[in-house]
Amino acid sequence: MTAPDFAAAITAGGRSSRYGSDKALAVLDGRTLLAHVAASLEPCAVKLLVAPPGRYALAGWHAVPDTRPGEGPLAGLEAALGAAPPGWVAFAGVDMPALTPAYWHALTAARTPGTLAVLALDGEGRPQPLAALYHTALRPHVTALLDAGERRLRLAVPDGHATVVAGLDARFFRNVNRPGDLEGEDPSTR
Ligand SMILES: Nc1nc2c(ncn2[C@@H]2O[C@H](COP(=O)(O)OP(=O)(O)OP(=O)(O)O)[C@@H](O)[C@H]2O)c(=O)[nH]1
């Protein structure tokens, strides 16, 4: 099978202050959240894990240090886009355990010439920047935002440069921020 024509990057440098302990290592259905997200991107040839050095060991994933440690997922995106080969990067938060290869396939299929990102609308109709495709050509824009003090990931893509995908199963967007978010449906049974 041919590997996807995009790199994978998981951003995992957060503090998990709402969760109360490292949520990447929280276990859901016998696997850590980190393992769930990694499984959705396993077919990728280039796999990057942006996190503090030594925090995680994930076989087959290349550790990438944050360029600006502790500055949030926009900084994680800067590090990922800087470490990836030129082209598309599937960028995921460690706290999105219901993502699957089918989710990434849907975003990949929606890529449009001339745009620099593909964002899916979540169950509430909002673009979901923590499970999106970004092009490495966005990196100078992301760096300029960070240099200007901006930290909002949703501003990573300039207006008019994103393709939006609607109609995906809302369950893909399960997001774990607090221990209670682990209760509910088993994403692996879908
Ligand atoms: N590389 C990197 N990833 C980050 C950083 N901050 C947050 N993230 C990741 O971004 C995703 C969303 O993080 P949040 O839930 O917003 O923040 P958090 O710090 O993990 O959690 P809270 O302290 O509860 O806000 C998770 O995958 C985090 O690991 C950072 O400084 N660097």
The ligand as an ORCA input file, in Angstrom:
! r2SCAN-3c Opt
* xyz 0 1
  N       3.603     21.162     21.127
  C       2.766     21.768     21.968
  N       1.503     21.310     22.074
  C       0.696     21.938     22.952
  C       1.104     23.028     23.731
  N       0.060     23.427     24.496
  C      -0.956     22.609     24.204
  N      -0.567     21.697     23.276
  C      -1.351     20.600     22.726
  O      -2.483     21.131     22.068
  C      -3.598     20.281     22.253
  C      -4.717     21.059     22.898
  O      -4.232     21.493     24.133
  P      -5.160     22.220     25.195
  O      -6.154     21.253     25.737
  O      -5.699     23.474     24.603
  O      -4.099     22.642     26.298
  P      -3.401     21.762     27.401
  O      -2.286     22.588     27.919
  O      -3.052     20.398     26.898
  O      -4.525     21.579     28.497
  P      -5.067     22.689     29.548
  O      -3.921     23.016     30.468
  O      -6.176     21.971     30.264
  O      -5.534     23.853     28.733
  C      -3.102     19.103     23.071
  O      -2.720     18.091     22.182
  C      -1.897     19.669     23.782
  O      -0.917     18.703     24.152
  C       2.452     23.491     23.570
  O       2.909     24.441     24.210
  N       3.221     22.820     22.689
*
